[in-house]
């Protein structure tokens, strides 16, 4: 079972029971030691650290290329997101929208809908994790960047020393709906 599937199962279990299960899981050999660390991995808190930024834009009209391939489609963003997670990214966002297990990336007319928000190019994909692993994983020959470039899309990959990927919007709603805790005054 993949690590992401385990986290998805934990998140679903936590939502149904109302509390986090007492478990110790390894992530690349490291134990998850706190609820806040688990929330960072499941998208409920911001993730900060080094990473890479990939900018994907529509291509320039060319008589040799079919017009439908000169625009960024949801499949391009799905491939990129999946490759980044497979390479070990701890958090990914597209145009500022945090990707979690149930994130939606869907083509809707001239825009791509990401987590219920309509977005348009350029698509800026931020991935937190080891840049020395993430960048080669997507730029290797025959990889996702090579595929998008061969289809005439404009792709730029850069290393970022420090980035913050925001929490998923459901975390903000959860905070807004959280009941106020009663305090005792002695």
Steps between C-alpha positions, in 0.01 A plus 500: 500500500639841411567763762244738346235227523585451867467873566172514309370212713611675819332821394174323419518312829563823690207672329261218586611458861572865579853433627839398367595135550807422712742371238863530409572497130827538318546757226825436317630333815380769743222451752211742507510623854215746532157593377642825356750304291224274368287807422786642293515181293123474455468866398333640811793724589748696286821332388823700499841411365709469187349376177445570134269724300373388160328754276293359214355724229314456173719454194535738207293428191691291249374367167653158577338457843132427550328792671353287780851400614620858527292558812557357847246229582410343832688184401824702487449628855390158624814338357720767657330482839515120509867492397592751770326298772655179368843667523445580867347848510354563845254760369390627158291801399379619161439874471490514880250214542633219721475150358360233733363149446162622374614807306324557170678606182244525221483677165204741488482695175806722460603458865607218727308457822722426798334435836183685396687804364528588132863561407676607181856491369769542595473207741751528781562166670690517828633179652664485843767236538860428410571700181790267415247215473189680370661689212674200336185290547294726276772621260646160408493393136151371424366654822202728547685824413649339189151385398344844548788672318468259206134605478613865465392612849731750671645347818746656743641317804688685773635415842359699792701522822201567726129486418173476688220291357166603652266268684214349304184713506315232701735572791388864499133394500568257784652781708201727428252229604692383807298553817647730757653319792374574845755608756472464873562800716620411848 
